[in-house]
């Protein structure tokens, strides 16, 4: 399953709650009404701004570290000799920068959870 910006926005809207500044009679009886959700436009702006900050930092050649998730780095690849798979003709691939992701050990542990074996 691929996760896109709309999915992240929906998840953000569901999980983030703000405390309501005004208290009414209903909120005294039902404390769950004391919180208000995040609006879709605001959640979308938050997601967009986070991705924009990440893009700007990677364009500058910096690293983006997300605690417990991983690290995005830019790496340089030198020009090299390659081959066109359709024609078999040799070509020179230009040097370029690529984005490399290195996952955190916490993420690896969470993904590779071993289930307890029952005897």
N, C-alpha and C positions, 0 to 999 in steps of 0.2 A: 504494500500500500504506500503510495507516494503522498507526502504531506505538502500541501500548498499554502499560500498566504491566507486564503479564505478559511481553511481549516484551523490555522493558528489563531486567526482573528476570532472565530467562533469559540475556541477553547478558552481564549483570553476573556471573552465576554462571560462565559460560564463561571470561571474560577475567581475572577476579581470582583470583590464587593466593597463598596464604600459605606461608611457609617452615615446615616441620614442626619443632617444637622438639626432638623426640627422634629420634635416628638409630639405625636398626637395621642389621643386616647387609645386607639387601636394598637399602637406600638408599645404601649405599656402592658397590654394584655398578651400580645403576640410579639415576642422579641425578634422573630425572624423577619418581621416587617420593618425593622429598624435599619435594614441595609438596602442599598440601591445598587443595581448592576451597572456595568460599564456599557455605554452606548456603542453601537456598531461602528460609527464613524470615528469615534475616539480610539477604539481598539484597533481599527485599521490604520489610523495615523501612528499609533505606537509601534505596530509591527513594521510599517513602512520606514519609520525613522530608525528603528534598530537595524534593519537591513541596509539602509543608506549609510549609517555610521560604519557598519562592517565593510561595505564596499569601499568607502573612502579610505579607511585604514589599510585595506589590502592593496588599493591602488598606490598608496604611498610606499608600500613595501613592508609595512608593519605586520605584527601578529595580532590575531583576535583570539583571546582565551575566554572560554565560558566554563566556569568552575563546575566540576562534576560531569561535564559533557565532552569537552575536547578543545583542540586548538587548531585554528586555521592559519596557515603560513603561506607565504609566496616563495617559490623556489625558481631559480633560473635554470633553463635548459639550453645548452649550447647547440649551435647548428650541427646537423649531422646528415649523413647519407641515408636516404630512404628509398622505397620502391612503391610505385603505383600498382596496387593489386590487380587492377583490371587489365592493364597493358603490360605489366612487368618491367616498365621503363624505370631506370634509376633517376631519382630526383634529389635535390638538396633541400632539406627541411630547415627553415630559418630558426634562429635562436628566439626564445620566447620565455615569458614568465608564466608559471602555472600556479594554481591554488592547490595546496596539499592539506589534508585533514589528518590530524593525529588524535585519536580518541583517548579519553581519560581512563584510568584504571577503574574508577567507580562505574563508568558506563559499561566497560567490558565485563565486570563482575555481575552487573545487573542483567546483561544480555545472556550471559552464560551460566545462569543459575542451574545447579544440578538438583534434580528432584530426588527426594529421599527414597531409597529402595526399601520395599517392605519384604521381610523374610518369609 
